[in-house]
Amino acid sequence: MTAPLPDDEVARAMAAVDRRRFLPWAQRGHAAEDRPLAIGHGQTCSQPATVAAMLRLLDVPPGAAVLDVGAGSGWTTVLLAHLTGPGGSVLGLERVPELAAWGAANVARAGVPWARLRPAGHGVLGAPRAGGWPRVLVSASPDVLPGALVDQVAPGGRMVVPVGGTMLVVARDVAGSVQVTEHGEYRFVPLVED
C-alpha cells in the first residue's frame, strides 16, 4: 500500500500550476513525468517531487517576500507566488538571458502580478535588499554554500539550496545566528556565478 499524497499548500499549488505551460513544446507531452526536463541552454525544469520537497522545506508563509534563484522557465516562481498569495512578492532570477525572457513571459501570463522574473545581474549573486529575504529558493547547485546568498537571508528567514548534491536548509534566527541542516541527496544543474 502506498502512502497517501500530502494534502497541503504545496500540493495545492502544484495542482494549480500546470507544468506544461513552463516547458518547450517538445517537452510538454512529458510534463506529468516525475523527472527533470530539458528547457534549453543546458538547463532543466526540475523533477516535480524534488520541487515539492524543496517547497516544503522552505515553508513559505502567506505574504512572504521570496527570492527564486535559478528560476528558469518561471515554474517555481509561479508556484512560490501561489504559496505567498497576493499579499506576498516573488522575484525570480535567471542567469541565461534567453531563458529569463521566456520565463518572464511565462510568469506574466500566469495571472500572479505579485511575481516577476528578470535576468540575474552580472557579478551579483542573488538580489541583495535591505533587511534580506524571508525566504530564498535556489534551484541550481553551487559547490560550496555561497556566503553572498546566506547574507541575503533575513533574520527569522530560511533558504533551501542544493550544495554539492546535498539539500541544505539555511535558517537565520531573529538574533542573526545561522544554522545549516542537511535534507538528502539531489542532483541539479550547476549554479552559475560570474
C-alpha positions in Angstrom: 0.0 0.0 0.0 1.4 3.4 -1.0 1.3 6.4 1.4 -1.3 9.0 0.5 -0.1 12.1 -1.2 0.2 15.1 1.1 -2.8 17.4 1.1 -1.1 20.7 2.0 -0.5 24.1 0.5 2.4 22.8 -1.6 0.3 20.0 -3.1 -2.5 22.5 -3.9 0.0 24.9 -5.5 1.4 22.2 -7.7 -2.1 21.1 -8.7 -3.0 24.7 -9.6 0.1 25.4 -11.7 0.2 23.4 -15.0 3.9 22.5 -15.5 3.2 22.1 -19.3 2.9 25.9 -19.7 6.5 26.2 -18.5 8.1 23.7 -20.9 9.2 23.9 -24.5 6.6 22.4 -26.9 8.8 19.3 -27.5 8.7 18.5 -23.7 5.0 19.3 -23.0 4.0 15.7 -23.5 6.3 14.7 -20.7 5.0 17.3 -18.2 3.4 14.7 -15.9 6.5 12.6 -15.6 8.4 12.9 -12.3 11.8 13.7 -13.8 13.7 16.8 -14.8 13.0 18.0 -18.3 15.4 20.0 -20.6 14.3 23.6 -21.3 17.3 24.5 -23.4 20.7 26.2 -22.8 21.8 23.2 -20.6 19.1 23.9 -18.1 16.2 21.9 -16.8 12.7 22.2 -15.3 13.3 20.3 -12.0 11.6 17.0 -11.1 8.2 17.7 -9.5 8.9 15.5 -6.4 12.1 17.4 -5.8 10.4 20.8 -6.2 7.7 19.8 -3.8 10.3 18.6 -1.3 12.1 21.9 -1.6 9.0 24.0 -1.2 8.0 22.0 1.9 11.5 22.6 3.4 11.2 26.3 2.5 7.9 26.6 4.4 6.6 29.8 2.7 4.2 31.7 4.8 1.4 33.8 3.2 2.5 37.3 2.5 6.3 36.5 2.4 8.8 38.1 0.1 10.7 35.3 -1.7 13.8 35.3 -3.9 13.8 32.5 -6.5 17.4 32.0 -7.8 17.8 29.9 -11.0 14.1 30.4 -11.9 14.5 29.1 -15.5 11.1 28.8 -17.1 9.3 30.5 -14.2 7.5 27.4 -12.9 9.0 27.7 -9.4 8.4 31.4 -9.4 4.7 30.9 -10.0 4.5 28.0 -7.5 6.0 30.4 -4.9 3.5 33.1 -5.9 0.7 30.6 -5.1 2.2 30.0 -1.7 2.7 33.7 -0.8 -0.7 34.8 -2.2 -1.3 38.3 -3.4 0.0 39.8 -0.1 3.5 38.5 -0.9 6.0 39.1 -3.6 8.3 36.8 -5.5 11.4 37.8 -7.6 12.7 35.1 -9.9 16.2 35.4 -11.2 17.7 33.6 -14.2 21.3 33.9 -15.5 20.6 32.8 -19.1 19.2 35.8 -20.9 17.0 33.8 -23.4 15.6 31.7 -20.6 15.0 34.8 -18.5 13.0 36.4 -21.3 10.9 33.3 -21.8 10.5 32.7 -18.1 9.4 36.3 -17.6 6.7 35.9 -20.3 5.5 32.7 -18.7 5.2 34.4 -15.3 3.4 37.4 -16.8 0.8 35.0 -18.4 0.2 33.1 -15.1 -2.0 35.8 -13.5 0.1 36.4 -10.4 1.1 40.1 -10.7 2.9 39.9 -7.3 5.6 37.7 -9.0 8.1 38.7 -11.7 11.2 37.1 -13.3 14.2 39.1 -14.5 17.7 38.4 -15.7 20.2 37.9 -12.9 22.7 40.8 -12.5 26.2 40.2 -13.8 28.7 40.0 -10.9 25.9 39.8 -8.3 24.6 36.5 -6.8 21.0 36.9 -5.8 19.4 40.2 -5.2 20.6 42.0 -2.1 18.0 44.1 -0.4 17.6 46.0 2.9 16.6 43.6 5.7 17.2 40.5 3.5 14.7 38.0 2.1 12.4 36.0 4.4 12.6 33.1 2.0 15.2 32.1 -0.7 14.9 29.2 -3.0 17.9 28.1 -5.1 17.3 25.7 -7.9 20.9 25.1 -9.0 23.8 23.6 -7.2 27.0 25.5 -6.1 30.0 23.5 -5.0 30.1 25.3 -1.7 27.5 27.3 0.3 27.6 30.8 -1.2 28.1 33.4 1.6 26.6 36.1 -0.6 23.3 34.2 -0.6 23.5 33.3 3.1 23.9 37.1 3.8 20.6 37.7 1.9 18.5 35.6 4.3 16.5 37.8 6.6 16.5 37.4 10.4 13.9 34.7 11.0 14.2 33.6 7.4 15.4 30.5 5.6 17.0 29.4 2.4 16.8 26.0 0.6 19.8 25.3 -1.6 21.4 22.1 -3.0 25.1 22.3 -2.3 27.4 19.7 -3.9 24.4 17.3 -4.2 23.1 17.7 -0.6 19.9 19.7 0.0 20.5 22.3 2.8 18.2 24.4 4.8 19.9 27.6 6.0 17.9 29.2 8.8 18.8 32.5 10.4 17.3 33.2 13.8 16.0 36.6 14.8 19.3 37.3 16.5 21.1 36.7 13.3 22.7 33.3 14.0 22.7 30.8 11.1 22.0 27.1 11.4 22.5 24.7 8.4 20.8 21.3 8.3 21.0 18.5 5.6 18.0 17.0 4.0 19.0 14.3 1.5 20.9 13.9 -1.8 19.7 15.5 -5.1 21.2 16.3 -8.5 20.9 19.8 -10.0 22.5 21.8 -12.8 25.4 23.9 -11.5 24.8 27.3 -10.1 26.5 29.8 -12.5 28.3 32.6 -10.6 30.0 35.4 -12.5 
